[in-house]
């Protein structure tokens, strides 16, 4: 709860994008504003529910060897990228 309240992304969205859309909707009609808010949260919550069901159904995949080796490969790739970027940063700093 504290993490969600301190997360700046929702506030940035509502102050920069969502708020003006709601004001335009309210100026058009009250039902447009209510429809926007309802559809926004329906899609937001619905997508999170869809992710939960997808992860639940793919539980066997996450315990399999293919997933294990994919994660290892991606970890090695991240280490390679980190080494390359570190080398580049040292070169830029020495110039």
C-alpha positions as CSV (number, residue, x, y, z in Angstrom):
1,X,0.0,0.0,0.0
2,X,2.8,2.4,0.9
3,X,4.7,1.6,-2.3
4,X,1.6,2.2,-4.4
5,X,1.0,5.5,-2.7
6,X,4.6,6.7,-3.1
7,X,4.8,5.6,-6.7
8,X,4.8,8.8,-8.8
9,X,3.5,7.2,-12.1
10,X,-0.2,7.4,-11.3
11,X,0.1,11.0,-10.1
12,X,2.1,12.0,-13.2
13,X,-0.6,10.3,-15.4
14,X,-3.6,11.9,-13.8
15,X,-2.0,15.4,-13.7
16,X,-0.6,15.4,-17.2
17,X,-3.0,13.2,-19.3
18,X,-5.9,11.8,-17.3
19,X,-7.0,15.0,-15.7
20,X,-7.3,17.0,-18.9
21,X,-9.2,14.2,-20.5
22,X,-11.6,14.0,-17.6
23,X,-12.1,17.8,-17.8
24,X,-12.8,17.6,-21.6
25,X,-15.2,14.7,-21.0
26,X,-17.0,16.6,-18.2
27,X,-17.3,19.7,-20.5
28,X,-18.9,17.4,-23.2
29,X,-21.1,15.5,-20.8
30,X,-21.0,13.8,-17.4
31,X,-21.6,10.4,-18.9
32,X,-18.4,10.8,-21.1
33,X,-16.4,11.5,-18.0
34,X,-17.8,8.5,-16.2
35,X,-17.4,6.3,-19.2
36,X,-13.7,7.3,-19.5
37,X,-13.0,6.6,-15.8
38,X,-14.8,3.2,-15.9
39,X,-13.2,2.0,-19.1
40,X,-9.8,3.1,-18.0
41,X,-9.9,1.2,-14.7
42,X,-11.7,-1.7,-16.4
43,X,-8.8,-2.1,-18.8
44,X,-6.2,-1.5,-16.1
45,X,-7.6,-4.0,-13.7
46,X,-8.6,-6.4,-16.5
47,X,-5.1,-6.5,-17.9
48,X,-3.6,-7.3,-14.5
49,X,-6.1,-10.1,-14.0
50,X,-5.2,-11.4,-17.5
51,X,-1.5,-11.4,-16.5
52,X,-2.3,-13.3,-13.3
53,X,-4.3,-16.0,-15.2
54,X,-1.6,-16.3,-17.9
55,X,1.1,-16.8,-15.3
56,X,-1.1,-19.3,-13.5
57,X,-1.7,-21.3,-16.6
58,X,2.0,-21.3,-17.6
59,X,3.2,-22.6,-14.2
60,X,4.5,-25.7,-15.8
61,X,6.6,-23.7,-18.3
62,X,8.2,-21.7,-15.4
63,X,9.4,-24.9,-13.8
64,X,10.8,-26.5,-17.0
65,X,14.3,-26.6,-18.3
66,X,13.6,-24.3,-21.3
67,X,12.8,-21.4,-18.9
68,X,15.8,-22.2,-16.7
69,X,18.2,-22.1,-19.6
70,X,16.6,-19.0,-21.1
71,X,17.0,-17.1,-17.8
72,X,20.7,-18.2,-17.6
73,X,21.3,-17.1,-21.2
74,X,19.6,-13.7,-20.6
75,X,21.7,-13.3,-17.4
76,X,24.9,-13.9,-19.3
77,X,23.7,-11.5,-22.0
78,X,23.1,-8.8,-19.3
79,X,26.6,-9.3,-17.9
80,X,28.1,-8.9,-21.4
81,X,26.1,-5.7,-22.0
82,X,27.1,-4.4,-18.6
83,X,30.8,-5.0,-19.4
84,X,30.5,-3.3,-22.8
85,X,28.7,-0.3,-21.3
86,X,31.2,-0.1,-18.4
87,X,34.1,-0.1,-20.9
88,X,32.4,2.6,-23.0
89,X,31.9,4.7,-19.9
90,X,35.5,4.4,-18.9
91,X,36.5,5.4,-22.4
92,X,34.2,8.5,-22.3
93,X,35.5,9.6,-19.0
94,X,39.1,9.3,-20.0
95,X,38.6,11.6,-23.0
